[in-house]
Amino acid sequence: MGQRTDDISVAGLLESRRTDILRRLERRLCDTGNDLAKDPVVLPACIARADAILTTTVSELGRTPDDDAAPGGSGVLMDVVLDELLQVAAQQPERLPQMSAVLASLHSVLATQAQAAGDTYDSYILRTTDEARRRERRQLAQEIHDELGHELSIAKHQLELSELYQATEPAAAASRTTSAREHLESAMLIVRRLIVEFADNRSRVDLEQEIVSFADVAGGWRTAVHVRVGGDQLVVPNGHRHHLFLIIREALLNVFAHADADKAVVLVDVVPVDGSPDQVITAVVEDNGTGFEPASVDRGFGLVSMRERAESLGGGVTVASSAAGTRVEVRLPLP
């Protein structure tokens, strides 16, 4: 024998209508063309989620006195529950206070879960932002230690040797002083480069402007740098663009610090791969300086880091140098 509606508790009232509510929710989503109903995987998950919400609401009602409460809420699930309860109210109007409690409890569960989701997302955003800032600070600290600290340490050592030789070997002292000056100039280049790299507006300029700005600050007064960037930059992922800039930056630092060149050219282009729909981004940094023997400085001049950056993206760096100048070529395949 079935249980009479007026003998059911407020929690039982919602529980007794659970199956009908879930059926009507699914039908309502399908009939209205809701995006949730268009995916055969998402729709069952949505219904299961609604079922879990109803379970939580029934549990809450089981712990909450059956007192008057103002109904509220929105969304398809709330509408369907309301429709079901109105059908009961038409037959049992004395149950309206209990139905109000059902709706109030459902609204509370939905609001709590929405707030929890919002808190989780906000926490994620804050955590991600903080982690990004921490990574940037660690990167800055590492570059200051590895690059700036290295140059300053050598300069200090050279000045100490200069003082030591000053009285007995003036020529050696002068040589040490010159060496210290060169390392201090390299340190200044690193400082200027870090200022450009960590400037707030760095992401708002295109690659050509970024290279030009760096060259002007880092060594444009001693070497004239011509920059041209062709092709569609929009197809270049941010990671590829960032690594390419760092490679070009390192190549230009070498020009400014070691090449004794009066001009340099930077050419960047996005080109198709022969016989393939794939594309690659290429870059050339060429100067008319004194050149060097790549094999003799294979682990210097930042060549290792340049190659590692390119290889991490499936590309490569080649270096050719002679008494007429140096040419660095970069090739990065685009995903």
PELINLIN-V110793 format. One record per residue. N is the residue number from 1. SS is DSSP state (h for helix, s for strand, l for the rest). PHI is phi as a letter, one per 30 degrees, with the letter a starting at -180 (999 if undefined). Layout:
N | SS | PHI
N | SS | PHI
//
This chain:
1 | l | 999
2 | l | d
3 | l | d
4 | l | d
5 | h | e
6 | h | d
7 | h | c
8 | l | d
9 | l | d
10 | h | d
11 | h | d
12 | h | d
13 | h | e
14 | h | d
15 | h | d
16 | h | d
17 | l | c
18 | h | e
19 | h | d
20 | h | d
21 | h | d
22 | h | d
23 | h | d
24 | h | d
25 | h | d
26 | h | d
27 | h | d
28 | h | d
29 | h | d
30 | h | d
31 | h | d
32 | l | d
33 | l | i
34 | l | e
35 | h | e
36 | h | d
37 | h | d
38 | h | d
39 | l | c
40 | l | d
41 | l | c
42 | h | d
43 | h | e
44 | h | d
45 | h | d
46 | h | d
47 | h | d
48 | h | d
49 | h | d
50 | h | d
51 | h | d
52 | h | d
53 | h | d
54 | h | d
55 | h | d
56 | h | d
57 | h | d
58 | h | e
59 | h | d
60 | h | d
61 | h | d
62 | h | d
63 | h | c
64 | l | c
65 | l | e
66 | l | d
67 | l | c
68 | l | d
69 | l | a
70 | l | d
71 | l | d
72 | l | a
73 | l | j
74 | l | a
75 | l | j
76 | h | d
77 | h | d
78 | h | d
79 | h | d
80 | h | d
81 | h | d
82 | h | d
83 | h | e
84 | h | d
85 | h | d
86 | h | d
87 | h | d
88 | h | d
89 | h | d
90 | h | d
91 | h | c
92 | l | b
93 | h | d
94 | h | d
95 | h | d
96 | h | e
97 | h | d
98 | h | d
99 | h | d
100 | h | d
101 | h | d
102 | h | e
103 | h | d
104 | h | d
105 | h | d
106 | h | d
107 | h | d
108 | h | d
109 | h | d
110 | h | d
111 | h | d
112 | h | d
113 | h | d
114 | h | d
115 | h | d
116 | h | d
117 | h | d
118 | h | d
119 | h | d
120 | h | d
121 | h | d
122 | h | d
123 | h | d
124 | h | d
125 | h | d
126 | h | d
127 | h | d
128 | h | d
129 | h | d
130 | h | d
131 | h | d
132 | h | d
133 | h | d
134 | h | d
135 | h | d
136 | h | d
137 | h | d
138 | h | d
139 | h | d
140 | h | d
141 | h | d
142 | h | d
143 | h | d
144 | h | d
145 | h | d
146 | h | d
147 | h | c
148 | h | d
149 | h | d
150 | h | d
151 | h | d
152 | h | d
153 | h | d
154 | h | d
155 | h | d
156 | h | d
157 | h | d
158 | h | d
159 | h | d
160 | h | d
161 | h | d
162 | h | d
163 | h | d
164 | h | d
165 | h | d
166 | l | e
167 | l | d
168 | l | c
169 | l | b
170 | h | e
171 | h | d
172 | h | d
173 | h | d
174 | h | d
175 | h | d
176 | h | d
177 | h | d
178 | h | d
179 | h | d
180 | h | d
181 | h | d
182 | h | d
183 | h | d
184 | h | d
185 | h | d
186 | h | d
187 | h | d
188 | h | d
189 | h | d
190 | h | d
191 | h | d
192 | h | d
193 | h | d
194 | h | d
195 | h | d
196 | h | d
197 | h | d
198 | l | c
199 | l | d
200 | l | d
201 | l | c
202 | h | d
203 | h | d
204 | h | c
205 | l | c
206 | l | d
207 | h | d
208 | h | d
209 | h | d
210 | h | d
211 | h | d
212 | h | d
213 | h | d
214 | h | d
215 | h | d
216 | h | d
217 | h | d
218 | h | d
219 | l | a
220 | l | d
221 | l | d
222 | l | c
223 | l | b
224 | s | d
225 | s | c
226 | s | c
227 | s | b
228 | s | b
229 | s | c
230 | l | c
231 | l | i
232 | l | c
233 | h | d
234 | h | d
235 | h | d
236 | l | c
237 | l | d
238 | h | e
239 | h | d
240 | h | d
241 | h | d
242 | h | d
243 | h | d
244 | h | d
245 | h | d
246 | h | d
247 | h | d
248 | h | d
249 | h | e
250 | h | d
251 | h | d
252 | h | d
253 | h | e
254 | h | d
255 | h | d
256 | h | d
257 | h | d
258 | h | b
259 | h | d
260 | l | h
261 | l | c
262 | l | c
263 | s | a
264 | s | b
265 | s | b
266 | s | b
267 | s | b
268 | s | b
269 | s | a
270 | s | c
271 | s | b
272 | s | d
273 | l | d
274 | l | e
275 | l | i
276 | l | b
277 | l | d
278 | l | d
279 | s | b
280 | s | b
281 | s | c
282 | s | c
283 | s | b
284 | s | b
285 | s | b
286 | s | b
287 | s | b
288 | l | c
289 | l | d
290 | l | d
291 | l | i
292 | l | a
293 | l | c
294 | h | e
295 | h | d
296 | h | d
297 | h | b
298 | l | e
299 | l | c
300 | l | c
301 | l | h
302 | l | i
303 | h | d
304 | h | d
305 | h | d
306 | h | d
307 | h | d
308 | h | d
309 | h | d
310 | h | d
311 | h | d
312 | h | d
313 | l | c
314 | l | i
315 | l | c
316 | s | a
317 | s | b
318 | s | b
319 | s | b
320 | s | b
321 | s | b
322 | s | a
323 | l | d
324 | l | c
325 | s | k
326 | s | b
327 | s | b
328 | s | c
329 | s | c
330 | s | b
331 | s | b
332 | s | b
333 | s | d
334 | l | c
335 | l | d
//
